[in-house]
Structure formats: structure tokens, C-alpha cells
């Protein structure tokens, strides 16, 4: 999947569009194989790995893919927040995508706090 996405792209915008299309096509299959938060976190870790390996192509769009995965219910709020929490004590190089996605993670945290208050 990754090589097909990278090969067809020349800009971040088109890469994001193609990635979103691929995820849209495969989201039901992904959901079928992710029955726990741990399995959802594996998806996040795999995207993180892909972005690290192809920094030039994927790295800039990680923070846009994360909300897409959440919106399409491929990964849950719990999985994203746990992924971010596990990265808190990691090396700086392992925090790149958490920092890149800080606004979205903060939004999830605030939404979770509002639910707890109600």
C-alpha cells in the first residue's frame, strides 16, 4: 500500500488525498482486525513507522491522517490518547508525531474532560 501511495505522489496535498482514499477503501477491513485499543495502537505505530521511513513524503501529513483515522473510526480516542501518553517519556525523536499532532490530541483531551464533567 505504501509504495503505491508514494509512487503516485508529487505533493503533500495529493499524497494526503491518495492516503485518505486508500484508508477509505480499506477502513472496514482495518476495523475488522482491530478489536482492542492495543490493536488500534498498532495501526498508529505502523503509520508512525511509515512516516519515519519516508520522512520526505509522509512526515508532513501525519497530523492530518490522525484525525482522519479517528473520524473514520479506524482508531478510537482511547487509542490515540494512550499512544500519546506512552510517548511522553520517549526520546525526542520518538515524540515528533505526537508534537505534530498536539492540537488534535489536546482537542481529544478537552472533549474527554467535558464528558467526565457531565
C-alpha positions in Angstrom: 0.0 0.0 0.0 2.8 2.4 1.0 4.8 2.1 -2.2 1.7 2.6 -4.4 0.9 5.8 -2.4 4.4 7.2 -2.6 4.9 6.4 -6.2 1.8 8.2 -7.3 2.5 11.4 -5.4 4.4 14.6 -6.0 2.9 17.0 -3.4 1.7 16.7 0.2 -1.8 17.6 -0.9 -2.1 14.9 -3.4 -0.4 12.4 -1.0 -2.9 13.3 1.7 -5.8 12.8 -0.8 -4.5 9.5 -2.0 -3.8 8.3 1.5 -7.4 9.3 2.6 -8.8 7.4 -0.5 -6.8 4.3 0.4 -7.9 4.5 4.0 -11.5 5.0 2.9 -11.2 1.9 0.8 -9.6 -0.3 3.5 -11.2 1.2 6.6 -13.7 -1.6 7.0 -11.0 -4.3 6.7 -8.9 -2.4 9.2 -11.8 -2.2 11.6 -12.4 -5.9 11.2 -8.9 -6.6 12.5 -8.8 -4.1 15.3 -11.0 -5.3 18.2 -8.9 -3.7 21.0 -7.2 -0.5 21.8 -3.9 -2.3 21.6 -4.6 -3.3 18.0 -5.7 0.2 17.2 -2.4 1.5 18.6 -0.6 -0.9 16.3 -2.2 1.0 13.4 -0.9 4.3 14.8 2.6 2.8 15.4 2.6 1.5 11.8 1.7 4.9 10.4 4.4 6.4 12.6 6.9 3.9 11.3 5.9 4.6 7.7 6.3 8.3 8.2 9.7 7.9 9.8 11.0 5.7 7.0 9.7 8.1 4.3 10.1 11.3 6.1 10.1 13.4 3.0 6.8 12.1 1.7 4.7 11.1 4.7 6.0 13.0 7.7 4.3 16.3 7.0 0.8 14.7 6.7 0.8 12.6 9.8 -1.1 15.2 11.8 -3.7 15.2 9.1 -4.0 11.4 8.8 -4.5 11.0 12.6 -7.9 12.9 12.7 -8.9 11.1 9.6 -8.3 7.7 11.2 -10.3 8.9 14.2 -13.2 10.3 12.1 -13.5 7.1 10.1 -13.5 5.1 13.3 -10.3 3.2 12.4 -8.8 4.2 15.7 -10.5 5.3 18.9 -10.0 8.3 21.1 -8.6 5.9 23.8 -6.0 4.5 21.4 -4.8 8.0 20.3 -4.6 9.3 23.9 -2.8 6.2 25.1 -0.4 6.3 22.2 0.4 10.0 23.0 0.7 9.2 26.7 3.1 6.3 26.1 5.3 8.7 24.1 5.6 11.3 27.0 8.8 9.7 28.4 10.2 8.7 25.0 13.3 10.2 23.3 12.6 13.5 21.4 13.0 11.7 18.1 10.1 9.4 19.1 7.8 12.4 20.0 7.9 14.0 16.6 4.4 12.9 15.5 2.9 13.5 18.9 4.2 17.1 18.9 3.0 17.4 15.3 -0.5 16.3 16.4 -0.6 18.3 19.6 -3.6 20.4 18.7 -5.7 17.4 17.8 -4.6 15.5 21.0 -5.4 18.5 23.1 -8.8 18.7 21.5 -9.4 15.0 22.3 -8.3 15.5 25.9 -10.6 18.5 26.3 -13.5 16.6 24.9 -12.9 13.7 27.3 -12.7 16.2 30.2 -16.0 17.7 29.2 -17.7 14.3 29.1 -16.4 13.5 32.5 -17.8 16.8 33.9 -21.2 15.9 32.6 
